[in-house]
Amino acid sequence: MKLHGTMQINDRGHLEIGGCDAVDLVADFGSPLIVIDEALLRENCRRYRNAFANDNTAAVFYASKALLTTAVARIIDEEGLGLDVVSGGELTIALAAGFPPEKIMLHGNNKSPAEIKFALNCGVGRIVVDNPYELALLEEISAMKGCRPSVLLRLAPGVDAHSHSYITTGKNDSKFGFNIAGGDALKAVKSVLNSPHLELKGIHCHIGSQIHELDAFRCAAQVMMDFLQEARKDTGWTAEELDMGGGLGVYYTAVDTPPTIEEYARALQEVVDQKCQEHSFPRPRVFVEPGRSIISPAGTTLYTLGSSKEIPGIRKYVAVDGGMVDNLRPALYQAEYEGMVANKAGEQAVEKVAVTGRCCESGDMLIWDLAVPHIEPGDLLAVSCTGAYTYSMSSNYNALPRPAIVLAADGRAEVIVERENWGDLVRLHRIPDHLL
């Protein structure tokens, strides 16, 4: 397993994260346990900020859907980033953390009237409009409230990001955004410009996630800048802001070779500069919305090994005390991860095993072929790069409680999300009177 951030193997032969021994972490907080390396989280935020530092109008917004807790929101704010939220729930978490609402963008392809009113009441900085229904709804609510929110229009640029089909979002055949092809995007621009209740600041796109090819980002930026020129010629409107979304891939296993944060930033800026020169277009503010590439490498999940099953000549299965309830990605996307036996990190591998979760699904597999030393029940498995889209996609399937999350730094670990217990699973249940 590749070691990320502050990870190291200590003198006891145990994995350490943030100066905390993995064995001690599980002893103190139980398992499964998601450990966030605070130093690496902050470093990734700073790398993004510094990568765009030569453009003093650019802004970086952390994509909350990857992982949002009140503590994570505090760190994001301290590091000078904005926040991209996609629901009233994420907005509530951000506000509970004291995050400045003017630094928040509200996204989502089916915002409810209640969510729109909530966003307007608390004064979010931008609302990203996704479709004609939402445009009309926002217009109606803004008129009723007598306000004029700043909006971006989400466009579908028709770019194939070459990632898993479930996380490709910028093609023409996508549930997200106004399509540029066919003229829907230009119609939306004209509609907002004609509205006395909405202020059009710019346009937005997000072409997908876990993208390893810079050309996909370059192509999207070219299409978006060409559209801005088309809109200016047709309407006279000059956009102030261009939001290119997120999507930069990360290392999960040795087959992943994503660009660096710095290469990604340079590629976007070069295209925007070239297109501004080509079209004699005033340079818009460039926004990006990274999530996975900030939080994923900073997260590690610790599991306890339990039962095993060996099928001679086929494979050996080893079960952990979590699985698809805390990390759905392998079952949903066939995502692959690296791992190590955290309490035997210095020992040589002697066999390969298939790591399975504890859910009642054959597809609940975390890692199919993991080289391990001699293992036994009670050993600890560390799975790396689990900061993004694990806890945020978790469930209570099989009535399993969600794990705790701790923040580790300088040899100290603190709980930032409490572990659920069995009592939590029935806390919202009610028995109607006729069954009593």
Helices and strands as residue ranges (DSSP letters): E 8-9, E 15-17, E 20-21, H 22-29, E 33-37, H 38-51, E 59-63, G 64-66, H 70-78, E 82-85, H 88-96, G 101-103, E 104-106, H 113-122, E 126-129, H 132-145, E 150-156, G 165-167, E 178-179, H 184-193, E 199-204, H 214-235, E 241-243, H 261-279, E 285-288, H 292-295, E 299-311, E 315-320, H 329-333, E 339-341, G 342-344, E 351-356, E 365-372, E 380-384, G 391-393, G 397-399, E 404-409, E 412-417, H 422-426, G 433-435
